[in-house]
Amino acid sequence: MSRAVFRSMGCEVVVDGASSAGLAETRALFERYDAAFSRFRPGSELVRLNTAGGGAMSPLFREVLETALWASGQTDGLVDPAVGAAVVAAGYDRDFALGLDSDEPAGTAAARGSLWRLGPVLRLAPGVQLDLNGVVKALAVDRAAELLDGDGLVSAGGDLATRGAVDVALSGGDAVRVNGGLATSGTTRRRWSRAGEPQHHLIDPRTGRPSGTPWSEVTVCGATCLAADVAAKAALLLGSDGPAWLERRGLPGRFVGAEIVTTAAWAGALQAASCI
């Protein structure tokens, strides 16, 4: 068993605790998810369905879409899979590595989209495009962690799933103990400019525009990476109401803005890490 690093889904993936066979399965898993859900691979299932306005879904696509709809229900529609057109309108219309800055102003899109499903067949309302990035990377991380042979971790772009307790270093010299999942949602990494106006990829479905949240990043610990990721996105989009939203759910959370704000449960996770 050893640590391995590779790239997939536009980010660095770190695997610690997998056998050679498990690592091969993990690479294949990430490739399968990227091939199905990438917005920038012309042959992906997501691109096909968005272009055609729907169609027959593979079992994997249907499962991930159902998860995205669950996330939407858990967050009162804040983590919404039907914001693809708004992401494109903001200027995220190609791979981030190609550069997104432009003198052209950002476009507009409907604040909320809708979709229809009929069994395994998807029907999208006119103008609606799906973006399943709200759940797909975290799902892949959780599934990859199930392939570990013992204690270890899988991390992709900062989203993390563990088997056993792992202490994760944070900016400022702190560390938090994670036994399940950890995710950070932020507006500083995927950021660009349109006609001099800053843009980012976290769309507020209530406005159809990049969120005006006061938080540059929100980190949450959860039972799984998926649970942490959905909660982090929702808490960030809720702005000043985010800390109270996490408090009501008893989730450890850390908000970075003009000042750092943490929930009561976050203090316990910090203390656990400092006591090793």
Protein Blocks (a to p, Z undefined) as FASTA:
>chain_A
ZZddddeehiacddehiafklmmmmmmmmmmmmmmmockbmkbmklmmmmnopacddfkl
mmmmmmmmmmmmmnnomaccklmmmmmmnopabcfklopadfbdcddddfbdcdddehjb
ccddehiacdfklmmmmmmmmmmmmmpgbdcdddeehiacdedjdddddehhiacddehb
acdddfklmgcdeehiacdfbdcfknopacfbfbfbdcdddfbfklmmmmmmmmmmnmmm
mmmmmmmnopacddddfbccddfklmmmmmmmmmZZ
